[in-house]
Amino acid sequence: MTITLISGANRSLGLETTRRLIEAGHTVYAGMRDLSAGDDARALGAHPVQLDVTDQSSVNAAVAALPGLDVLINNAGVLGRSHRVDDLDVAAITEVFETNVTGVVRLTQTALPLLRRSANPVIVNVASGVGFARWLTTPGHDEFKVPSVPYAASKAAVIALTVQYAKNLPEMRVNASDPGYTATQFNGFSGHQTLAEGTAATVALALIDQDGPTGQFHSREGVIAY
């Protein structure tokens, strides 16, 4: 039995990832800030668990409730309230980093003792092409037209975190996924990809074994070369 914990699992990409991994045979603990939003995850056969990645006590309780852990998916993320330099301040970028970056570290560090007991420990960090400098600077990519500073910077940090965690944890498979521009509530359903396409890389990386890649960044089309 493969036990998986997914943060931000009550809707959109997190809920679809939950569905697909349950279908693949995983026992999924669906982390969410508000358990009253857990009906959809529960209907899929997931075990909803209260999880706010900005709150250490919540993270501690969620991890303590697990019977074990093989796969951790750091999916929780926020877009933030600042989208251009003119409305940017320190509070705005701190808000985004607290969930998208510090939250990844908080949950990962708390989960490491359980992951270290697994025969096949896997971590997947849901990043974004918006955090990939080459795409931010290449006309024609969806990411090129994105002006947001906090979100882009936070996802760049997630990609760097993934590389450094992989170096530090050679016994684990640690990778980052890029959902791509997917139609979700996050972007007002403006994306051109389906949820199935947006979760393809995350699910594929969650299903790898000990011979799988580590320290890589993947889209649904495969590895993204740094």
Rosetta silent file (secondary structure, phi, psi, omega in degrees, C-alpha in Angstrom):
SEQUENCE: MTITLISGANRSLGLETTRRLIEAGHTVYAGMRDLSAGDDARALGAHPVQLDVTDQSSVNAAVAALPGLDVLINNAGVLGRSHRVDDLDVAAITEVFETNVTGVVRLTQTALPLLRRSANPVIVNVASGVGFARWLTTPGHDEFKVPSVPYAASKAAVIALTVQYAKNLPEMRVNASDPGYTATQFNGFSGHQTLAEGTAATVALALIDQDGPTGQFHSREGVIAY
SCORE:     score description
SCORE:     0.000 S_00000001
   1 L     0.000  125.096  177.720    0.000    0.000    0.000 S_00000001
   2 L   -96.836  122.139 -178.670    1.394    3.372   -1.044 S_00000001
   3 E  -101.254  126.205 -174.891    0.414    6.204    1.305 S_00000001
   4 E  -124.971  136.899  173.309    0.309    9.663   -0.231 S_00000001
   5 E  -115.742  127.301  178.802   -0.245   13.086    1.320 S_00000001
   6 E  -121.327  125.076  174.636   -1.297   15.949   -0.957 S_00000001
   7 L   -85.394  152.148 -179.163   -1.577   19.530    0.269 S_00000001
   8 L    61.264   44.404 -168.887   -4.245   21.769   -1.251 S_00000001
   9 L   -99.931    9.574 -174.132   -6.197   18.697   -2.316 S_00000001
  10 L   -88.626   -8.609 -179.156   -9.791   19.881   -2.038 S_00000001
  11 L  -157.701  169.779  171.769  -10.159   21.362   -5.530 S_00000001
  12 H    49.328 -128.007 -175.410   -8.739   21.822   -9.035 S_00000001
  13 H   -61.235  -39.897 -179.620   -5.293   20.304   -9.622 S_00000001
  14 H   -64.479  -41.744  179.903   -5.035   18.889   -6.106 S_00000001
  15 H   -69.075  -40.675  178.464   -8.405   17.142   -6.305 S_00000001
  16 H   -66.949  -37.444  175.225   -7.690   15.739   -9.770 S_00000001
  17 H   -63.016  -41.587  176.111   -4.296   14.478   -8.586 S_00000001
  18 H   -57.491  -48.959 -178.919   -6.070   12.843   -5.668 S_00000001
  19 H   -58.616  -46.604 -174.635   -8.532   11.136   -8.013 S_00000001
  20 H   -70.173  -34.847  179.545   -5.855    9.833  -10.342 S_00000001
  21 H   -75.425  -33.809  173.065   -3.599    8.492   -7.604 S_00000001
  22 H   -62.496  -42.980  177.466   -6.478    6.716   -5.893 S_00000001
  23 H   -60.016  -31.796  179.514   -7.263    5.184   -9.278 S_00000001
  24 L   -82.741   -2.543  175.982   -3.604    4.088   -9.440 S_00000001
  25 L   105.261    2.593  178.638   -3.931    2.326   -6.092 S_00000001
  26 L   -77.432  148.878  166.940   -2.594    4.904   -3.646 S_00000001
  27 E   -92.049  113.528 -170.091   -4.146    5.548   -0.261 S_00000001
  28 E  -107.867  127.740  170.522   -4.474    9.323   -0.374 S_00000001
  29 E   -99.809  114.781 -173.266   -4.663   11.731    2.533 S_00000001
  30 E   -94.716  103.325 -178.988   -6.121   14.900    1.085 S_00000001
  31 E   -77.737  137.362  178.663   -4.795   17.922    2.949 S_00000001
  32 E  -157.478  149.168 -178.625   -6.966   21.033    3.080 S_00000001
  33 L   -66.860  -37.207 -174.925   -7.302   24.075    5.310 S_00000001
  34 L  -120.618  111.853 -177.321  -11.054   23.643    5.788 S_00000001
  35 H   -66.758  -18.768  177.281  -12.394   20.120    6.271 S_00000001
  36 H   -68.441  -13.514  177.302  -15.892   21.289    5.378 S_00000001
  37 H   -94.328   14.254 -172.767  -14.573   21.519    1.805 S_00000001
  38 L   -95.310    6.979 -176.067  -13.640   17.845    1.794 S_00000001
  39 H   -61.866  -41.424 -178.272  -16.791   16.246    0.411 S_00000001
  40 H   -65.872  -41.564  178.603  -15.437   15.876   -3.124 S_00000001
  41 H   -66.601  -40.799  179.359  -12.197   14.293   -1.923 S_00000001
  42 H   -63.225  -39.240  179.757  -14.103   12.017    0.434 S_00000001
  43 H   -64.069  -26.681  178.211  -16.386   10.918   -2.412 S_00000001
  44 H   -78.872  -14.935 -176.876  -13.298    9.820   -4.343 S_00000001
  45 L   103.953    8.968  177.610  -12.192    7.621   -1.454 S_00000001
  46 L   -80.708  165.627  175.500   -9.571    9.974   -0.013 S_00000001
  47 E  -107.989   99.981  179.175   -9.054   10.658    3.674 S_00000001
  48 E   -63.696  139.925  178.140   -9.457   14.407    4.213 S_00000001
  49 E  -138.841  135.256 -179.911   -7.060   15.860    6.781 S_00000001
  50 E   -67.184  125.118 -176.251   -6.913   19.408    8.087 S_00000001
  51 L  -152.675  112.289  173.410   -3.698   20.938    6.775 S_00000001
  52 L  -115.821  109.599 -172.702   -2.650   24.569    6.615 S_00000001
  53 L   -70.089   -7.533  176.036    0.948   24.712    5.409 S_00000001
  54 L   -92.121    0.212 -173.878    1.391   28.164    6.983 S_00000001
  55 L  -125.453  109.518 -176.099    0.636   26.789   10.470 S_00000001
  56 H   -60.574  -37.144  179.967    3.208   24.490   12.102 S_00000001
  57 H   -65.468  -37.362  176.781    0.693   23.087   14.604 S_00000001
  58 H   -65.939  -43.592  178.614   -1.639   22.142   11.742 S_00000001
  59 H   -62.711  -44.308  179.049    1.220   20.517    9.840 S_00000001
  60 H   -58.149  -46.027 -177.421    2.329   18.609   12.939 S_00000001
  61 H   -66.678  -40.460 -179.588   -1.177   17.267   13.545 S_00000001
  62 H   -63.645  -46.359 -179.108   -1.694   16.269    9.915 S_00000001
  63 H   -67.696  -37.285  178.962    1.575   14.346    9.704 S_00000001
  64 H   -65.001  -25.103 -178.828    0.975   12.732   13.102 S_00000001
  65 L   -79.943   -9.866 -176.805   -2.370   11.417   11.823 S_00000001
  66 L   -81.630  141.446  176.416   -0.715    9.450    8.997 S_00000001
  67 L   -78.815   -8.808 -178.790   -0.084    5.702    9.395 S_00000001
  68 L   169.225  179.980  178.456    3.036    6.113    7.255 S_00000001
  69 L  -157.714  126.345  177.327    4.122    8.093    4.217 S_00000001
  70 L  -112.341  -35.948 -176.398    5.579    7.132    0.855 S_00000001
  71 E  -131.197  125.159  174.521    4.698   10.077   -1.387 S_00000001
  72 E  -112.251  125.596  177.145    4.476   13.745   -0.427 S_00000001
  73 E  -116.982  110.255  178.237    2.983   16.150   -2.950 S_00000001
  74 E   -85.172   90.698 -174.049    3.470   19.819   -2.111 S_00000001
  75 L  -106.304  -24.614 -175.502    0.582   21.193   -4.140 S_00000001
  76 L   -59.162  135.328  179.222   -0.830   24.013   -1.988 S_00000001
  77 L  -161.315  155.775  177.189   -0.224   27.430   -3.509 S_00000001
  78 L  -128.593  149.929  177.701   -1.566   30.955   -3.699 S_00000001
  79 L   -82.768  -33.677  179.680   -1.444   33.546   -6.457 S_00000001
  80 L    90.917  175.759 -175.710   -1.350   36.488   -4.054 S_00000001
  81 L  -105.609   -2.102  178.019   -2.782   39.992   -4.246 S_00000001
  82 L  -110.321  128.103 -177.429    0.115   41.683   -6.057 S_00000001
  83 L  -122.917  -10.894  177.350    0.396   41.209   -9.808 S_00000001
  84 L  -143.677  168.448 -178.587    2.638   44.071  -10.928 S_00000001
  85 H   -61.142  -34.664 -175.954    5.416   46.196   -9.473 S_00000001
  86 H   -65.075  -24.314  178.003    3.054   49.129   -8.869 S_00000001
  87 H  -110.918   15.315 -177.729    1.039   47.168   -6.287 S_00000001
  88 L   -88.133  132.979  169.352    3.995   45.254   -4.843 S_00000001
  89 L  -143.151  174.690 -175.552    5.102   45.617   -1.249 S_00000001
  90 H   -62.597  -39.076 -179.658    6.952   43.429    1.240 S_00000001
  91 H   -61.473  -39.681 -177.897    3.737   42.194    2.844 S_00000001
  92 H   -65.564  -42.926 -179.148    2.394   41.039   -0.521 S_00000001
  93 H   -74.812  -32.609  177.445    5.461   38.998   -1.418 S_00000001
  94 H   -63.546  -40.389  177.894    5.757   37.620    2.130 S_00000001
  95 H   -56.542  -48.095 -177.591    2.168   36.340    1.915 S_00000001
  96 H   -68.264  -44.401 -179.296    2.895   34.386   -1.238 S_00000001
  97 H   -65.349  -31.427 -178.409    6.229   33.013   -0.043 S_00000001
  98 H   -61.432  -38.156  177.189    4.713   31.887    3.273 S_00000001
  99 H   -86.871  -52.065 -168.217    2.492   29.402    1.438 S_00000001
 100 H   -75.928  -25.362 -177.295    4.366   28.646   -1.772 S_00000001
 101 H  -118.414  -61.304  179.457    7.909   28.384   -0.413 S_00000001
 102 H   -59.905  -36.798  178.208    8.033   28.336    3.384 S_00000001
 103 H   -61.957  -37.754  176.505    4.994   26.057    3.361 S_00000001
 104 H   -63.046  -45.144 -179.946    6.847   23.543    1.187 S_00000001
 105 H   -66.197  -44.463 -178.204    9.782   23.539    3.593 S_00000001
 106 H   -58.419  -49.154 -178.066    7.541   23.380    6.672 S_00000001
 107 H   -70.516  -42.117 -179.238    5.592   20.367    5.434 S_00000001
 108 H   -62.913  -47.379 -179.132    8.575   18.578    3.926 S_00000001
 109 H   -61.762  -38.003 -179.600   10.739   18.933    7.031 S_00000001
 110 H   -70.791  -33.103 -177.703    7.923   17.694    9.249 S_00000001
 111 H   -84.222  -14.370 -174.328    7.234   14.731    6.958 S_00000001
 112 H   -55.238  -43.152  179.526   10.863   13.646    6.513 S_00000001
 113 H   -57.827  -39.504  177.028   10.954   11.201    9.454 S_00000001
 114 H   -69.390  -42.838  179.708    7.989    9.293    7.982 S_00000001
 115 H   -61.426  -35.208 -178.419    9.379    9.422    4.454 S_00000001
 116 L   -68.199  -16.934  176.912   12.690    8.019    5.669 S_00000001
 117 L   -87.526   -9.354 -177.804   10.861    4.878    6.844 S_00000001
 118 L   -79.545  148.690  175.563    9.452    4.254    3.355 S_00000001
 119 L   -77.958  -18.923 -179.331   11.002    1.751    0.967 S_00000001
 120 L  -145.109   72.611 -176.363   10.338    4.130   -1.926 S_00000001
 121 L   -77.351  133.702 -176.517   10.086    7.734   -0.681 S_00000001
 122 E  -134.346  137.139  173.020    9.000   10.312   -3.242 S_00000001
 123 E  -124.606  130.727  174.633    8.495   14.085   -3.047 S_00000001
 124 E  -122.694  121.047  176.458    6.793   16.065   -5.796 S_00000001
 125 E  -102.345  119.797 -179.920    6.778   19.854   -5.591 S_00000001
 126 E   -79.631  106.456 -179.152    4.186   21.490   -7.819 S_00000001
 127 L  -100.176 -140.064  178.910    6.087   24.414   -9.317 S_00000001
 128 L  -171.284  148.102  171.982    5.243   26.334  -12.496 S_00000001
 129 H   -63.109  -18.762  176.765    6.750   27.393  -15.771 S_00000001
 130 H   -67.094  -16.652  175.804    6.105   30.912  -14.465 S_00000001
 131 H   -97.311    7.685 -176.048    9.083   30.276  -12.189 S_00000001
 132 L  -105.571  109.028 -170.139   11.327   29.209  -15.067 S_00000001
 133 H   -56.916  -36.962 -177.172   13.424   32.166  -16.242 S_00000001
 134 H   -63.478  -37.714  179.300   13.982   30.862  -19.758 S_00000001
 135 H   -77.863  -31.956  176.480   10.252   30.709  -20.431 S_00000001
 136 H   -63.041  -24.432 -175.690    9.593   34.054  -18.756 S_00000001
 137 L  -108.992    8.908 -177.505   11.961   35.613  -21.282 S_00000001
 138 L  -111.841  108.677  176.935   10.933   33.682  -24.395 S_00000001
 139 L   -55.021  140.952 -179.018    8.190   35.226  -26.572 S_00000001
 140 L   103.285  -25.500  175.424    5.565   32.688  -27.519 S_00000001
 141 L   -80.217  145.879  176.290    5.528   30.885  -24.184 S_00000001
 142 H   -53.662  -35.436 -174.117    2.432   31.308  -22.012 S_00000001
 143 H   -71.085  -26.107 -173.986    4.742   32.454  -19.227 S_00000001
 144 H   -57.436  -35.935 -175.136    6.280   35.335  -21.181 S_00000001
 145 H   -87.081    0.576 -177.844    3.238   37.580  -20.774 S_00000001
 146 L   -82.762  120.577 -178.037    2.914   37.049  -16.998 S_00000001
 147 L   -92.048  -11.936 -172.474    3.913   40.246  -15.094 S_00000001
 148 L   -56.854  131.359  177.306    3.451   38.907  -11.549 S_00000001
 149 L   -88.696  -54.575 -175.392    6.503   39.264   -9.330 S_00000001
 150 H   -60.483  -46.936 -176.600    5.614   37.337   -6.125 S_00000001
 151 H   -64.206  -46.958  179.866    4.144   34.260   -7.777 S_00000001
 152 H   -60.852  -44.496 -179.680    6.932   33.922  -10.346 S_00000001
 153 H   -64.569  -38.369 -179.040    9.625   34.420   -7.715 S_00000001
 154 H   -66.790  -39.451 -179.035    8.011   31.896   -5.385 S_00000001
 155 H   -74.492  -29.304  171.302    7.833   29.211   -8.057 S_00000001
 156 H   -62.357  -40.155  177.852   11.452   29.860   -9.050 S_00000001
 157 H   -64.674  -37.293  178.397   12.300   29.222   -5.406 S_00000001
 158 H   -63.450  -40.284  177.814   10.335   25.955   -5.473 S_00000001
 159 H   -63.120  -44.118  178.491   12.369   24.749   -8.447 S_00000001
 160 H   -65.117  -41.286  176.457   15.621   25.614   -6.631 S_00000001
 161 H   -56.820  -43.031 -178.538   14.349   23.961   -3.427 S_00000001
 162 H   -60.455  -46.438  179.734   13.652   20.802   -5.402 S_00000001
 163 H   -60.933  -44.353 -176.289   17.174   20.641   -6.799 S_00000001
 164 H   -72.351  -36.987  174.816   18.748   21.215   -3.380 S_00000001
 165 H   -63.234  -41.232  179.460   16.494   18.725   -1.578 S_00000001
 166 H   -61.204  -39.842  177.398   17.366   16.130   -4.215 S_00000001
 167 H   -63.561  -40.288 -175.665   21.080   16.703   -3.577 S_00000001
 168 H   -80.058  -18.696 -176.230   20.591   16.391    0.169 S_00000001
 169 L  -126.328   67.283 -175.869   18.315   13.352    0.008 S_00000001
 170 L   -64.568  -17.943  179.128   19.889   10.940   -2.496 S_00000001
 171 L   -81.085   -6.740  179.816   17.849    8.069   -1.041 S_00000001
 172 L  -115.578  163.913  173.195   14.638    9.783   -2.148 S_00000001
 173 E  -105.451  113.069 -175.412   13.207   10.835   -5.500 S_00000001
 174 E  -122.834  115.669 -176.666   12.559   14.585   -5.331 S_00000001
 175 E  -139.146  165.295  176.879   11.200   16.364   -8.407 S_00000001
 176 E  -117.732  146.534  178.303    9.158   19.395   -9.461 S_00000001
 177 E  -117.933  149.894  173.762    6.217   19.460  -11.836 S_00000001
 178 L  -113.548  110.456  179.091    4.877   22.166  -14.128 S_00000001
 179 L   -66.964  -25.090 -173.722    1.091   21.924  -14.563 S_00000001
 180 L    79.212 -178.093 -174.988    1.139   24.394  -17.453 S_00000001
 181 L   -81.092   89.580 -172.676   -1.635   26.857  -18.224 S_00000001
 182 E  -105.762  141.858  179.600   -4.565   24.789  -17.011 S_00000001
 183 L   -71.299  104.097  178.158   -8.186   25.886  -16.705 S_00000001
 184 L  -140.218  170.967  175.964   -8.754   26.167  -12.944 S_00000001
 185 H   -59.895  -28.326 -177.989  -10.385   28.485  -10.445 S_00000001
 186 H   -56.165  -37.903 -177.531   -6.878   29.815   -9.824 S_00000001
 187 H  -116.672   22.311 -179.385   -6.838   31.629  -13.193 S_00000001
 188 L    67.519   26.560  179.078  -10.561   32.145  -13.676 S_00000001
 189 L    59.078   32.643 -179.816  -10.666   29.012  -15.883 S_00000001
 190 L   -90.453  -10.855 -177.656   -8.783   30.861  -18.613 S_00000001
 191 L   -66.426  155.681 -177.532   -6.153   28.149  -19.181 S_00000001
 192 L   -97.403   -1.514  177.994   -6.118   26.133  -22.388 S_00000001
 193 E  -101.749  154.323  174.749   -5.228   22.797  -20.773 S_00000001
 194 L   -82.898  166.700  176.111   -7.572   20.302  -19.122 S_00000001
 195 H   -61.572  -36.212  178.124   -7.171   19.103  -15.552 S_00000001
 196 H   -62.073  -42.050  177.890   -5.958   15.773  -16.896 S_00000001
 197 H   -68.895  -39.153 -177.785   -3.221   17.551  -18.837 S_00000001
 198 H   -69.366  -23.326  179.562   -2.388   19.819  -15.906 S_00000001
 199 H  -101.456   -1.695 -173.713   -1.890   16.927  -13.495 S_00000001
 200 H   -58.015  -46.668 -177.543   -0.062   14.612  -15.893 S_00000001
 201 H   -68.456  -42.590 -179.753    3.474   15.514  -14.763 S_00000001
 202 H   -60.738  -46.698 -179.318    2.631   15.495  -11.056 S_00000001
 203 H   -64.588  -44.455  179.765    0.968   12.089  -11.268 S_00000001
 204 H   -59.458  -42.360 -179.814    3.774   10.598  -13.359 S_00000001
 205 H   -70.876  -28.902  178.080    6.391   11.796  -10.869 S_00000001
 206 H   -72.163  -19.203 -175.473    4.340   10.478   -7.942 S_00000001
 207 L   -99.976    3.408 -177.826    4.356    7.013   -9.486 S_00000001
 208 L   -73.356  159.255  177.337    8.114    6.621  -10.042 S_00000001
 209 L  -107.883 -166.824 -174.591   10.161    3.994   -8.262 S_00000001
 210 L   -65.181  -17.156  178.116   13.700    3.992   -6.869 S_00000001
 211 L   -91.900    2.334 -176.837   15.149    3.953  -10.384 S_00000001
 212 L   -76.782  174.511 -178.238   13.250    7.097  -11.342 S_00000001
 213 L   -70.536  163.216  172.737   14.664   10.588  -11.865 S_00000001
 214 L  -148.580  149.127 -179.373   15.471   13.014   -9.083 S_00000001
 215 L    74.043   17.914 -175.768   16.218   16.730   -8.995 S_00000001
 216 L  -108.139  166.542  178.705   14.356   17.276  -12.256 S_00000001
 217 E  -122.398  121.309 -172.894   11.612   19.600  -13.482 S_00000001
 218 E  -122.941  141.708  165.758    8.909   17.974  -15.613 S_00000001
 219 E  -106.131 -177.578  178.739    5.968   19.092  -17.713 S_00000001
 220 L   -66.581  -15.744  179.941    3.423   16.693  -19.208 S_00000001
 221 L   -91.627   -5.548  178.549    5.737   16.442  -22.213 S_00000001
 222 E   125.467 -161.694 -174.532    8.676   15.243  -20.134 S_00000001
 223 E   -69.009  139.391  175.715   11.785   16.679  -18.517 S_00000001
 224 L  -100.369  116.564 -176.805   12.404   20.415  -18.815 S_00000001
 225 L   -71.079  129.968  177.228   16.116   21.046  -19.287 S_00000001
 226 L   -67.382    0.000    0.000   17.499   23.635  -16.894 S_00000001
